[in-house]
Amino acid sequence: TALRNGRQTRAMQTVARERLDALVPALLAAVVRQPNATETLQRILPLIEAVARRSSYLLLLVENPGALLQLVLLCSASPWIAQQLTSTPVLLDELLNTGTLYKAPEPEVLAADLRQQVLRINVDDLEAQMEALRYYRLAHVLRVAASEVTGKLPLMKVSDYLTWIAEAALTHVLDLAWQQLTRKHGFPHRDDGSRCDPDFIIVGYGKLGGIELGYGSDLDLVFLHDADPNGVT
């Protein structure tokens, strides 16, 4: 009743309302099969309300019963996953491929995937670069969480994968910053006058350094360089 009479629903256009009407029966049919059906529905409804006026997401779930099933299973298993999907609905795209959704990739695959995602983005378009990095992190963290709650990833490996995701992102950010700054301001030099390349590293402290990252962990970082301390660019 709250969904039907809500402000977002009442403001929907005809096409979006038709898609919502098609989705709700299929959603309820999947939810009632869960042992915690009431809790599952309560977790999913905020997501439906969040995308009510972006009917492409409703259409995705209507036309892809497999994705709808994964949504229900994951939200049944984890309120945290439900919150992540609600706050970032574009992650619903990840539900379309169970082959990647429930497979946390190894470090080299994580790095290659990030390179592939940013390959077509202009290095000077920082906003697009950052947006790609944000999606990359959220998507891979979702895959780790999905693999964990479904028992496909041992608990002891979760922190490993979360750390590898952070390492891949940091490596890319360092390379991106190096390109941007050296192009604008020139290269720093070592004490002997030779050019740094880059003679700059990121050191992970705390949970990052200990490979113990959790889903909400901050990154404790220290930056070290070997340039001439009296040099300028």
C-alpha positions as CSV (number, residue, x, y, z in Angstrom):
1,T,0.0,0.0,0.0
2,A,2.8,2.4,0.9
3,L,4.5,1.7,-2.4
4,R,1.3,2.1,-4.4
5,N,0.3,5.4,-2.7
6,G,3.8,6.8,-2.4
7,R,4.7,10.2,-3.9
8,Q,7.2,8.6,-6.3
9,T,4.7,6.1,-7.6
10,R,2.0,8.7,-8.0
11,A,4.3,10.9,-10.0
12,M,5.3,8.0,-12.4
13,Q,4.6,8.3,-16.1
14,T,2.3,5.7,-17.7
15,V,5.1,3.6,-19.2
16,A,6.9,3.4,-15.8
17,R,3.7,2.6,-14.0
18,E,3.0,-0.3,-16.4
19,R,6.5,-1.7,-15.8
20,L,6.0,-1.4,-12.0
21,D,2.7,-3.2,-12.3
22,A,4.4,-6.0,-14.3
23,L,7.3,-6.2,-11.8
24,V,5.4,-6.4,-8.5
25,P,3.7,-9.8,-9.0
26,A,6.9,-11.4,-10.1
27,L,8.8,-9.8,-7.2
28,L,6.2,-11.0,-4.6
29,A,6.3,-14.5,-6.1
30,A,10.0,-14.7,-5.6
31,V,10.0,-13.1,-2.2
32,V,7.4,-15.5,-0.6
33,R,9.8,-18.4,-1.3
34,Q,12.4,-16.9,1.0
35,P,12.4,-18.0,4.7
36,N,12.5,-14.4,5.8
37,A,10.0,-13.1,3.2
38,T,8.8,-10.1,5.2
39,E,12.3,-8.8,6.0
40,T,13.3,-9.4,2.3
41,L,10.4,-7.4,1.0
42,Q,11.2,-4.6,3.5
43,R,14.7,-4.5,2.2
44,I,13.8,-4.4,-1.5
45,L,10.9,-1.9,-1.4
46,P,13.3,1.1,-0.8
47,L,15.1,0.1,-3.9
48,I,11.9,-0.1,-5.9
49,E,10.9,3.3,-4.6
50,A,14.4,4.7,-5.5
51,V,14.1,3.6,-9.1
52,A,10.4,4.2,-9.6
53,R,10.9,7.1,-11.9
54,R,13.9,5.6,-13.7
55,S,11.9,2.9,-15.5
56,S,14.9,1.4,-17.3
57,Y,15.8,-0.3,-14.0
58,L,12.2,-1.6,-13.7
59,L,12.4,-2.9,-17.2
60,L,15.7,-4.6,-16.5
61,L,14.1,-6.6,-13.7
62,V,10.9,-7.3,-15.6
63,E,12.8,-8.6,-18.7
64,N,15.4,-10.5,-16.7
65,P,13.8,-12.9,-14.3
66,G,17.3,-14.3,-13.4
67,A,18.4,-10.8,-12.3
68,L,15.2,-10.4,-10.2
69,L,15.9,-13.7,-8.6
70,Q,19.4,-12.7,-7.7
71,L,18.1,-9.5,-6.3
72,V,15.7,-11.3,-4.0
73,L,18.3,-13.9,-2.9
74,L,21.0,-11.4,-2.1
75,C,18.6,-9.0,-0.3
76,S,17.3,-11.9,1.7
77,A,20.8,-12.9,2.7
78,S,22.2,-9.4,3.4
79,P,20.6,-6.1,4.4
80,W,24.0,-4.4,3.6
81,I,23.7,-5.6,0.0
82,A,20.2,-4.3,-0.2
83,Q,21.4,-0.9,1.0
84,Q,24.2,-0.8,-1.5
85,L,21.8,-1.5,-4.4
86,T,19.4,1.1,-3.2
87,S,22.0,3.8,-2.9
88,T,23.6,2.9,-6.3
89,P,20.9,1.3,-8.5
90,V,23.3,1.1,-11.5
91,L,24.8,-1.9,-9.7
92,L,21.7,-3.8,-10.7
93,D,23.5,-4.4,-14.0
94,E,25.8,-6.7,-12.1
95,L,22.9,-9.1,-11.4
96,L,22.6,-9.9,-15.1
97,N,25.7,-12.2,-15.1
98,T,25.9,-14.8,-12.3
99,G,29.2,-16.0,-13.8
100,T,30.9,-12.8,-12.7
101,L,28.6,-11.9,-9.8
102,Y,29.6,-14.9,-7.7
103,K,33.3,-15.0,-8.8
104,A,35.8,-12.8,-7.0
105,P,38.7,-12.4,-9.5
106,E,42.4,-12.7,-8.7
107,P,44.6,-9.6,-8.4
108,E,45.8,-9.6,-12.0
109,V,42.3,-10.0,-13.3
110,L,41.2,-7.1,-11.1
111,A,43.9,-4.9,-12.4
112,A,43.2,-5.9,-16.0
113,D,39.4,-5.2,-15.6
114,L,40.1,-1.7,-14.3
115,R,42.5,-1.0,-17.2
116,Q,39.8,-2.1,-19.6
117,Q,37.1,0.1,-18.0
118,V,39.2,3.3,-18.2
119,L,40.8,2.5,-21.6
120,R,38.3,4.6,-23.6
121,I,38.2,7.5,-21.1
122,N,40.3,10.5,-21.9
123,V,43.1,10.8,-19.3
124,D,42.3,14.5,-18.9
125,D,38.6,13.8,-18.1
126,L,39.1,13.4,-14.3
127,E,35.4,13.4,-13.5
128,A,34.8,10.5,-15.9
129,Q,37.9,8.7,-14.5
130,M,36.8,9.1,-10.9
131,E,33.3,7.9,-11.9
132,A,34.7,4.8,-13.5
133,L,36.8,4.1,-10.4
134,R,33.8,4.5,-8.1
135,Y,31.8,2.1,-10.1
136,Y,34.7,-0.3,-10.4
137,R,35.1,-0.4,-6.6
138,L,31.4,-0.7,-5.9
139,A,30.9,-3.4,-8.5
140,H,33.7,-5.6,-7.3
141,V,32.9,-5.1,-3.6
142,L,29.3,-6.2,-4.4
143,R,30.8,-9.3,-6.1
144,V,32.8,-10.1,-3.0
145,A,29.8,-9.6,-0.7
146,A,27.6,-11.8,-3.0
147,S,30.2,-14.5,-3.0
148,E,30.5,-14.4,0.7
149,V,26.8,-14.5,1.7
150,T,26.2,-17.4,-0.7
151,G,29.1,-19.4,0.7
152,K,31.1,-19.3,-2.5
153,L,33.9,-17.3,-0.9
154,P,35.5,-18.3,2.5
155,L,35.3,-15.6,5.1
156,M,39.1,-15.7,5.5
157,K,39.4,-14.7,1.8
158,V,37.1,-11.7,2.0
159,S,39.7,-9.3,3.3
160,D,42.2,-10.5,0.7
161,Y,39.9,-9.6,-2.1
162,L,38.8,-6.2,-0.6
163,T,42.5,-5.4,-0.2
164,W,43.3,-6.4,-3.8
165,I,40.4,-4.1,-5.0
166,A,42.0,-1.2,-3.1
167,E,45.4,-1.9,-4.5
168,A,44.2,-2.0,-8.1
169,A,42.4,1.4,-7.6
170,L,45.4,3.0,-5.8
171,T,47.8,1.8,-8.6
172,H,45.6,3.4,-11.2
173,V,45.2,6.6,-9.3
174,L,48.9,6.9,-8.8
175,D,49.5,6.5,-12.5
176,L,46.8,8.9,-13.4
177,A,48.0,11.6,-10.9
178,W,51.6,11.1,-12.2
179,Q,50.5,11.7,-15.8
180,Q,48.5,14.7,-15.0
181,L,51.0,16.4,-12.8
182,T,54.1,15.8,-14.9
183,R,52.4,17.0,-18.0
184,K,51.3,20.3,-16.3
185,H,54.3,20.9,-14.0
186,G,57.2,18.9,-15.4
187,F,59.1,16.0,-13.8
188,P,60.8,16.1,-10.4
189,H,64.4,15.1,-10.2
190,R,66.6,13.1,-7.8
191,D,69.6,14.5,-5.9
192,D,71.9,13.6,-8.8
193,G,69.8,15.5,-11.3
194,S,68.3,12.5,-13.0
195,R,64.6,12.4,-13.6
196,C,62.2,10.6,-11.2
197,D,60.2,7.8,-12.8
198,P,58.3,8.0,-10.6
199,D,60.3,7.3,-7.4
200,F,57.0,7.6,-5.5
201,I,55.2,4.9,-3.7
202,I,52.0,4.4,-1.6
203,V,52.4,2.5,1.6
204,G,49.4,0.9,3.2
205,Y,49.1,1.0,7.0
206,G,46.5,-0.3,9.3
207,K,44.0,-2.8,7.9
208,L,45.2,-2.2,4.3
209,G,48.8,-3.0,5.2
210,G,47.7,-6.0,7.1
211,I,45.4,-7.3,4.3
212,E,42.5,-7.1,6.8
213,L,40.2,-4.7,5.0
214,G,36.5,-4.9,5.8
215,Y,33.6,-3.5,3.7
216,G,33.6,-0.2,5.6
217,S,37.3,0.2,6.2
218,D,39.2,3.4,5.5
219,L,42.6,3.4,3.8
220,D,45.5,4.5,6.0
221,L,48.1,5.6,3.5
222,V,51.6,7.0,3.7
223,F,53.3,8.5,0.6
224,L,57.1,8.3,0.1
225,H,59.2,9.9,-2.6
226,D,62.9,9.9,-3.6
227,A,63.1,13.3,-5.3
228,D,65.5,16.1,-4.3
229,P,63.8,17.6,-1.2
230,N,65.0,21.0,-2.3
231,G,63.9,20.6,-5.9
232,V,61.0,22.4,-7.6
233,T,59.0,21.9,-10.8
